[in-house]
């Protein structure tokens, strides 16, 4: 819940909050896509992670484009 990009110093970090009833150690998978694209892409380094953030700087480096991201527990 409350998934958002935090952009500082040209780094785009996806951050999210979890519900209170999510067990510790729950694994998350992050996907992203560019506006207008139909296919979601997996962020390889952010598959099966337990931390509530993922660095998507390389995937979202084009400042003229809009990007989406989503997280699945």
C-alpha positions, 0 to 999 in steps of 0.5 A, spaced: 500 500 500 502 507 498 507 505 493 510 511 490 517 513 487 522 517 491 526 521 487 532 524 489 539 526 486 537 523 479 535 516 483 528 513 483 527 509 488 520 505 489 518 505 496 512 501 499 508 500 506 505 493 508 499 492 512 500 490 519 498 483 518 503 482 513 508 476 516 515 478 517 520 475 512 514 476 506 517 476 499 516 482 494 516 482 487 517 488 483 515 490 476 515 496 472 513 499 465 513 505 461 507 509 460 503 506 453 506 499 454 502 493 455 507 488 458 510 489 465 517 487 466 520 484 472 526 488 475 531 482 476 534 485 482 528 486 486 524 479 485 523 475 492 526 481 496 524 482 503 526 490 504 520 495 502 524 499 497 527 497 490 532 502 486 529 503 479 534 508 477 536 505 470 529 503 468 526 510 469 532 514 467 528 517 461 526 524 464 521 525 458 517 519 459 512 516 465 513 510 468 509 505 472 511 500 478 507 495 482 509 490 487 506 483 489 507 480 496 
